[in-house]
Amino acid sequence: MGQDQFTFSENAGNIIKEEAAKGLNPGVIVLIVVVGLVLLFLLGNYALYVYAQKTLPPKKKKPVSKKKMKRERLKQGVSAPGE
């Protein structure tokens, strides 16, 4: 029984060394996939933004009511009493 345990631990050591030599750490793979997806998302958003800017007409501004225009004129008049 002692012999079996020794060979098992020896084999485990070899497997670990082989995995380290390959350099394909599961954590690194997950990190690369996540970063890749985030970059893809950001690039897709940018592409859609540029496409929308080119194709969609500019937004129309709401017309300013006469009441607001009057209020703005009064504010400008009050803010500069020296003139």
N, C-alpha and C positions, 0 to 999 in steps of 0.2 A: 504494500500500500504506500509506503514511503516513497518508493521509486516512481509510482504514478504521479504523485503530487509534484515531485521534482521536475518531471518531464512537462507537466502541465504548466508550471510557472515558467519554465524555460521557453515553451512555445508561446506563452502569452507575451513574454518579453520580446520575442522575435516579431510577433504580430504588431506590437506597439511600435517597434523600431521601423518596420516596413511602412506603417501608416504615416509616421512622421517623415519618412523619406519621400513619400508620394506628395506630401504637402496639401492634400485635399482635406482640410479640416472642415467638418460639417458647419461649425460656427462661421467660418470664412465664407463658405458657399451661401449660407443664409444671408449673411451681410451683403454679399455681392448681389444676390437676387433682390433684396429689399431696396438697396441703393439704385439698382437698375430700374425697378418699378417706379420709384419716386422720380427719377430723372425722366422716364418715359411720360409720366403724368404731367410734369412741369413743361416738357417740350410740347406735348399735345395741347396743353392749355395755351401756351404761347402761340402755337400754330393757329388754333381756333381764334384767338384774339386778333391776330394779324389778318386772318381771312375775314373776320367780321368787320374790322375797320375798313377794309377795302370794299366790301360788297354792300354793307348796310348803309342806308342814307343817314346823314347826321340827325341827331335828335332835335325836334322842334322845341323852342323855348316857349313856355306858357306866356300868353300876353299879359302885360302888367295892367292892372285896373287903374282907372282914372283916379280913384280914391288914393291908391298907393303913390301915384305920380305926384298928386297934390301934397301928400305927406312928405315925400322926399324933397320937394321944392321948399317946403316950409323948414325942414330940418337944415337944409343947406343955407337958407337965409338966416336962421337962428345961430348956426354954428359960426358964421362969419359976420358979426354985427358991425365991425369996423368998416366994411366995404359999402 
